[in-house]
Amino acid sequence: MAISTSRRSSLSRLLAFASTMATVMALSLAALGTAQAADDVLRFGVGLYQPDKEKNDATYRPLAEHLSRQLGRTVKLYTVDTWEGLAKSLANGEADIALMGPWGYVLANHVAGAQAVASILYDDKPEYFAIMVTHPKSGIRSIADLKGRTFAFGDKGSTSGYLIPYHHFQKNGIDPDKYFGRVLNTKHQAIEMQVTRGEIDAGADYNRNRDAMIAEGLIKAADSVVFWTSAPLPNDAVAVRADLAKDAAFVAKLRAALESVRAELRRTPNLLPARYTGFVAKDNTFYRPIRDAGLATGTLATQ
């Protein structure tokens, strides 16, 4: 299925940095190497998992401090509010390490050679699911019922909120711009809240977010119905920028630091958000399902 003009325009904005990134990387890697030798600070970028940056920083600061102790280096945490922005920061050297969604990681890997070193565990599992949700009174029971209705995707850098549902629609011959009455792009939490309030008919999310919002009392389970679930997807990645990935000793030390989180959680429960149970070593091959979806939809340029 061809991607519509408006969708192509949105996707071109998402990947606009790709055309210049190779030049930027070539000019900056030497300078970065020199700067890193003089500056022992590791810059740790984290996606916006919480409702705002302040809460996000507070949530992930204990993890940054743990990594700092394990690595023997200062780890400076900062939140990046879009997956696209986090992919850019890792690709252009503004971040050394990033905890990022799978699609954001695949972008950074594809464009600038960033490398996954681990995947986060949720209830001891390294995988999760994209879902589509609706209000129980909407009358929507399947994708066939979505025609002419309002549908919300996540931001363009989201795996479960955008890439995977878009790929599913494409495989079924559906052009969202023509099939739905109105298409939105917003944050995961906003999608769930707007669905439960009946402000939109349906939207894309992921099971962990819905579960967490129900557990925190932000939405009621009875007000949200899951009518589609994807195949298992790889959890969020911890990735390092391309030149740092070449330092095998550093990568091994970082993986050991991440794998030590599981034991440390028994002493420091706030090291990760609820139900996150640690990290497991993974590499680029674990994220192949996301890469394949990106290539199939044309959102990831072939090389």
Beta strands, then each sheet from edge to edge (+ up, - down):
strand 1: 42-47
strand 2: 75-80
strand 3: 97-100
strand 4: 115-122
strand 5: 127-128
strand 6: 130-134
strand 7: 150-153
strand 8: 182-185
strand 9: 202-206
strand 10: 225-229
strand 11: 233-234
strand 12: 237-240
strand 13: 276-281
sheet 1: 2+ 1+ 3+ 12- 4+ 13-
sheet 2: 5+ 11-
sheet 3: 8+ 7+ 9+ 6- 10+
end
